Amino acid sequence: MHDRQGLPLALAVALLTFATAWLGRAVPAAEAQGNFEIQVYGSDTVAPGRTMIELHSNMAVLGTTRTTDGTRPTQHAAHETLEVTQGWTPWFETALYLFTSIQPDQGWEFVGTHIRPRLRIPESWRWPVGVSLSSEIGYQRRAYSEDTWTVEIRPIIDAQLARWYLAFNPTFARAIEGPDVARGWEFNPAAKVSYAVTKKVSLGIEYYGAIGPPGHIDRPRDQQHLLFGVLDLDLGENWEFNLGIGAGLTPSTDSLIVKSIIGYRFDFFGRK
């Protein structure tokens, strides 16, 4: 029989997130396009010789409704991102992203591409927590982002504590082409807490923030804070499945977002 001691708390947190999303439905978001890959990273990398394909899908059910600073509105725009990750060694992988958007009045459009190399601390080191470091650089069209070229550095720390899973991504990002270049590095933290209800089902919460440069943080209303209630399904070692509904907690955040991630691992080059 499964230990259900933490189940009431996990359910309560998920229900609270859904309720917050519903109550926040009338809050107008001030930001434009941006959410193409909504994910808290774990420290694991794809195994050597294996390839993983993921489809990230999300939509702002309640978001911006007019063009803002030359970028398109987010409400009812479906974002579809294809991610292909190749494992090279037990501690190194590389990922490529293709961002697209389906606009209510524009159809399906190309948005941009990113590349993401990542290193991890090998399991053989036997650290008490998982640790990896991801870097990401890429381009997005001006219609979808004021800053067309950006770079990101994402430390990743996670731990499995019995049925509880914890992850923290203290991410720093900056524009390298666009009006926000002068702002320098900005702090965009992300975190996740989940509880395994059964061997196959986990419930949890995910948090995503954007608070501005560390030495000169944005005003509270200009910061972005997004809270998701999420469901993770274990469909086997080759599969990944995540489903969530998120509430924007500030005027600068889309008010209500739904998202999903479906991934599959396979041998493309063959195991090493």
C-alpha positions as CSV (number, residue, x, y, z in Angstrom):
1,M,0.0,0.0,0.0
2,H,1.3,3.5,-0.9
3,D,2.1,6.0,1.8
4,R,-0.5,8.8,1.4
5,Q,0.7,11.1,4.2
6,G,1.7,13.9,1.8
7,L,-1.3,13.5,-0.6
8,P,-3.7,16.0,1.1
9,L,-1.0,18.7,1.0
10,A,-0.2,18.0,-2.7
11,L,-3.9,18.1,-3.6
12,A,-4.5,21.2,-1.6
13,V,-1.7,23.0,-3.3
14,A,-2.9,22.0,-6.8
15,L,-6.5,23.1,-6.0
16,L,-5.2,26.4,-4.6
17,T,-3.3,27.1,-7.8
18,F,-6.4,26.4,-10.0
19,A,-8.5,28.6,-7.8
20,T,-5.9,31.4,-8.0
21,A,-6.0,31.1,-11.8
22,W,-9.8,31.4,-11.9
23,L,-9.9,34.4,-9.5
24,G,-7.2,36.1,-11.4
25,R,-8.9,35.8,-14.8
26,A,-9.8,39.5,-15.0
27,V,-6.2,40.8,-14.5
28,P,-4.9,42.4,-17.7
29,A,-1.4,41.4,-18.7
30,A,1.0,44.1,-19.8
31,E,3.6,41.9,-21.4
32,A,3.5,40.4,-24.9
33,Q,4.7,37.1,-26.4
34,G,7.3,35.2,-24.4
35,N,6.1,31.8,-23.1
36,F,7.4,29.2,-25.6
37,E,9.0,26.7,-23.2
38,I,7.5,26.6,-19.7
39,Q,9.5,24.1,-17.8
40,V,11.5,23.7,-14.5
41,Y,14.6,21.7,-15.4
42,G,15.8,18.7,-13.5
43,S,19.5,18.0,-13.2
44,D,19.5,14.7,-15.3
45,T,20.8,14.8,-18.9
46,V,19.9,12.5,-21.8
47,A,22.0,9.3,-21.7
48,P,24.9,9.0,-24.2
49,G,23.8,8.0,-27.6
50,R,20.1,8.7,-26.9
51,T,17.9,11.3,-28.5
52,M,14.9,12.9,-26.9
53,I,12.2,14.7,-28.8
54,E,9.8,17.0,-26.8
55,L,6.8,19.0,-27.9
56,H,6.0,22.0,-25.6
57,S,2.5,23.3,-26.1
58,N,0.9,26.3,-24.3
59,M,-1.7,28.9,-24.7
60,A,-2.6,32.1,-22.8
61,V,-6.3,31.7,-22.3
62,L,-6.4,35.1,-20.7
63,G,-3.5,37.4,-21.8
64,T,-2.8,40.6,-23.8
65,T,-5.4,41.6,-26.4
66,R,-3.5,44.3,-28.3
67,T,-0.1,44.8,-29.9
68,T,2.4,46.1,-27.2
69,D,5.6,47.8,-28.2
70,G,5.5,46.1,-31.6
71,T,4.9,42.6,-30.3
72,R,1.8,40.6,-30.9
73,P,-0.9,39.9,-28.3
74,T,-0.8,36.7,-26.4
75,Q,-4.4,35.9,-25.8
76,H,-5.5,32.7,-27.5
77,A,-2.1,32.4,-29.3
78,A,-1.0,28.8,-29.3
79,H,2.8,28.3,-28.9
80,E,4.3,25.0,-30.2
81,T,8.0,24.4,-29.5
82,L,9.9,21.4,-30.8
83,E,12.9,20.4,-28.7
84,V,15.5,17.8,-29.8
85,T,18.1,16.8,-27.3
86,Q,21.1,14.6,-27.9
87,G,23.1,12.9,-25.1
88,W,26.9,12.8,-25.8
89,T,28.4,11.7,-22.5
90,P,27.1,10.8,-19.1
91,W,27.5,14.5,-18.2
92,F,26.9,16.5,-21.4
93,E,24.0,17.0,-23.8
94,T,23.0,19.6,-26.4
95,A,19.4,20.7,-27.3
96,L,18.0,22.6,-30.3
97,Y,14.6,24.4,-30.1
98,L,12.3,25.4,-32.9
99,F,9.7,28.0,-31.7
100,T,6.4,28.5,-33.6
101,S,3.1,30.2,-32.8
102,I,-0.4,29.8,-34.1
103,Q,-2.0,33.3,-34.0
104,P,-5.8,33.7,-34.1
105,D,-5.6,36.1,-37.0
106,Q,-2.2,35.2,-38.6
107,G,-2.1,31.4,-38.8
108,W,1.0,29.3,-38.0
109,E,4.2,31.2,-38.0
110,F,7.9,30.6,-37.4
111,V,9.2,32.5,-34.3
112,G,12.8,31.5,-33.7
113,T,15.4,29.0,-32.7
114,H,17.7,28.4,-29.6
115,I,20.6,26.1,-28.8
116,R,21.2,24.8,-25.3
117,P,24.4,22.9,-24.2
118,R,24.2,21.5,-20.7
119,L,26.7,19.9,-18.2
120,R,25.9,17.9,-15.1
121,I,27.7,16.6,-12.1
122,P,28.2,12.9,-12.8
123,E,26.3,10.4,-10.6
124,S,29.6,8.7,-9.8
125,W,30.5,11.7,-7.7
126,R,27.6,10.8,-5.3
127,W,26.6,14.3,-4.4
128,P,23.5,14.5,-2.1
129,V,21.7,16.6,-4.7
130,G,21.6,16.7,-8.5
131,V,23.4,19.7,-10.0
132,S,23.8,20.8,-13.6
133,L,24.4,24.0,-15.6
134,S,22.5,24.9,-18.7
135,S,23.3,27.8,-21.1
136,E,21.0,28.9,-23.9
137,I,21.4,31.4,-26.8
138,G,19.0,32.2,-29.6
139,Y,16.9,34.3,-31.8
140,Q,13.2,35.3,-31.8
141,R,11.4,37.4,-34.5
142,R,10.8,41.1,-33.5
143,A,7.0,40.5,-33.8
144,Y,7.3,38.1,-30.8
145,S,10.0,39.7,-28.7
146,E,11.4,43.2,-28.3
147,D,14.8,41.6,-27.8
148,T,15.6,39.5,-30.8
149,W,18.8,37.8,-29.5
150,T,19.1,36.7,-25.9
151,V,21.3,34.5,-23.7
152,E,20.6,32.5,-20.5
153,I,22.6,30.8,-17.8
154,R,20.6,28.3,-15.7
155,P,22.0,26.6,-12.7
156,I,19.9,23.5,-11.8
157,I,19.6,21.9,-8.4
158,D,17.2,19.1,-7.5
159,A,16.6,16.3,-5.0
160,Q,14.3,13.3,-4.6
161,L,13.2,12.9,-1.0
162,A,11.1,9.7,-0.7
163,R,7.9,10.7,-2.6
164,W,8.8,14.4,-2.7
165,Y,10.7,16.0,-5.6
166,L,12.3,19.4,-5.3
167,A,13.9,21.5,-8.1
168,F,15.3,25.1,-8.2
169,N,16.5,27.0,-11.3
170,P,18.1,30.3,-10.3
171,T,18.3,31.6,-13.9
172,F,20.0,34.7,-15.2
173,A,19.2,36.0,-18.7
174,R,20.1,39.1,-20.7
175,A,19.4,40.6,-24.1
176,I,22.3,40.8,-26.6
177,E,20.3,42.6,-29.3
178,G,17.3,44.8,-28.5
179,P,16.1,47.6,-26.2
180,D,16.8,45.7,-23.0
181,V,20.6,45.3,-23.6
182,A,21.3,48.1,-21.2
183,R,19.4,46.3,-18.4
184,G,22.2,43.7,-18.3
185,W,21.6,40.4,-16.5
186,E,18.1,39.8,-15.1
187,F,17.0,37.2,-12.5
188,N,14.4,34.8,-13.6
189,P,14.0,32.1,-10.9
190,A,11.9,28.9,-11.4
191,A,11.1,26.1,-8.9
192,K,9.1,23.0,-8.5
193,V,7.7,20.8,-5.7
194,S,5.8,17.6,-6.5
195,Y,4.6,14.6,-4.6
196,A,4.2,11.0,-6.0
197,V,0.6,10.1,-5.4
198,T,1.2,6.7,-6.9
199,K,4.2,5.1,-8.7
200,K,2.8,6.6,-12.0
201,V,1.2,9.9,-10.9
202,S,2.7,13.0,-9.3
203,L,1.0,16.3,-8.4
204,G,2.8,19.5,-7.7
205,I,3.3,23.2,-8.2
206,E,5.7,25.1,-10.5
207,Y,6.8,28.7,-10.1
208,Y,8.2,31.0,-12.7
209,G,9.4,34.6,-12.1
210,A,11.1,37.5,-13.8
211,I,12.1,40.2,-11.3
212,G,14.6,42.3,-13.2
213,P,18.3,43.1,-12.6
214,P,19.6,41.9,-9.2
215,G,20.9,45.4,-8.3
216,H,17.8,47.2,-9.5
217,I,14.8,45.0,-9.4
218,D,11.6,46.0,-11.1
219,R,8.6,47.5,-9.4
220,P,6.3,44.7,-8.0
221,R,3.6,45.4,-10.7
222,D,6.3,45.2,-13.4
223,Q,7.6,41.9,-12.2
224,Q,6.3,38.6,-13.6
225,H,5.2,35.8,-11.2
226,L,3.4,32.7,-12.5
227,L,2.2,29.7,-10.5
228,F,1.2,26.4,-12.0
229,G,-0.6,23.4,-10.7
230,V,0.9,20.4,-12.5
231,L,0.3,16.7,-13.2
232,D,3.2,14.4,-14.1
233,L,2.7,10.9,-15.5
234,D,5.3,8.2,-15.5
235,L,4.5,6.4,-18.8
236,G,7.8,4.4,-18.8
237,E,11.5,5.2,-18.9
238,N,11.3,6.6,-22.5
239,W,8.4,8.9,-22.0
240,E,7.8,12.3,-20.3
241,F,4.4,13.9,-19.7
242,N,3.6,17.1,-17.9
243,L,0.3,19.0,-17.9
244,G,-0.4,22.3,-16.0
245,I,-2.6,25.3,-15.6
246,G,-1.0,28.5,-14.4
247,A,-2.1,31.8,-12.8
248,G,-0.4,35.1,-13.4
249,L,0.0,36.9,-10.1
250,T,0.9,40.4,-11.4
251,P,-0.5,42.8,-14.1
252,S,2.7,42.1,-16.2
253,T,2.0,38.4,-16.4
254,D,-0.6,36.6,-18.6
255,S,-3.5,35.8,-16.3
256,L,-4.3,32.2,-17.2
257,I,-2.1,29.8,-19.2
258,V,-2.4,26.1,-19.9
259,K,0.6,24.0,-20.9
260,S,1.7,20.5,-21.7
261,I,5.0,18.7,-22.4
262,I,5.2,15.4,-24.2
263,G,8.6,13.8,-24.7
264,Y,10.0,10.5,-26.0
265,R,13.6,9.1,-25.8
266,F,15.0,6.7,-28.4
267,D,18.3,5.5,-29.8
268,F,19.2,7.5,-32.9
269,F,23.0,7.2,-33.0
270,G,23.1,4.1,-30.8
271,R,24.1,3.9,-27.2
272,K,27.7,4.5,-26.2
